[in-house]
Amino acid sequence: MPKMKRKLITATVFLFGLALGGASASASSPTMDAPVPAITQEMARCVYACEQGGQSHTYCWNCCVRNICIEL
């Protein structure tokens, strides 16, 4: 019985974590007025590649860092 109880507790904690993650993700929709997150190396590489592709720095920053990508 203790093994089954541990699995139940693990599953409950996992589902609770998923619920919290979903709630925080839905509360943070990207907008131009949102605070700028800390930039990661992946974001920096994305901005560099975007600019090398001929896009403006502002467009690349908004798309790669703020996740606001506008189809051109």
C-alpha positions in Angstrom: 0.0 0.0 0.0 2.8 2.6 0.7 4.0 2.3 -2.9 0.6 3.2 -4.3 0.3 6.1 -1.9 3.6 7.5 -3.1 2.5 7.3 -6.7 -0.7 9.1 -5.8 1.1 11.9 -4.0 3.6 12.2 -6.9 0.7 12.4 -9.5 -1.1 15.0 -7.4 2.0 17.2 -7.0 2.6 16.9 -10.8 -0.9 17.9 -11.7 -0.9 20.7 -9.2 2.3 22.0 -10.8 0.8 21.8 -14.3 -2.2 23.8 -13.1 0.0 26.5 -11.6 2.1 26.7 -14.8 -1.0 27.0 -17.0 -2.4 29.8 -14.8 0.7 31.8 -14.9 1.2 31.3 -18.7 -2.3 32.5 -19.5 -1.9 35.5 -17.2 1.2 36.7 -19.1 0.2 37.4 -22.7 2.8 39.3 -24.7 2.1 43.0 -25.3 4.3 46.0 -26.2 3.9 47.4 -22.7 5.0 44.2 -20.9 8.3 44.4 -19.1 11.3 43.0 -21.0 12.4 39.6 -19.8 16.1 38.8 -19.1 17.6 38.0 -22.4 19.0 34.5 -22.9 21.7 33.3 -25.3 19.0 31.7 -27.4 17.2 35.0 -27.7 20.4 36.8 -28.6 21.2 34.3 -31.3 17.6 34.7 -32.6 18.0 38.5 -32.8 21.3 38.2 -34.6 20.0 35.7 -37.1 16.9 37.8 -37.7 19.0 41.0 -38.3 21.2 39.0 -40.7 18.1 38.1 -42.6 17.4 41.7 -43.3 14.9 42.7 -40.6 15.2 45.8 -38.4 16.5 45.5 -34.8 13.1 46.5 -33.4 11.3 43.8 -35.3 13.8 41.2 -34.3 13.9 42.2 -30.6 10.1 42.2 -30.4 9.9 38.8 -32.1 12.8 37.0 -30.4 12.7 38.5 -26.9 9.1 39.7 -26.4 7.5 36.9 -28.5 5.5 39.4 -30.5 6.1 38.3 -34.1 4.2 40.1 -36.8 3.9 38.4 -40.2 5.4 40.6 -42.9 
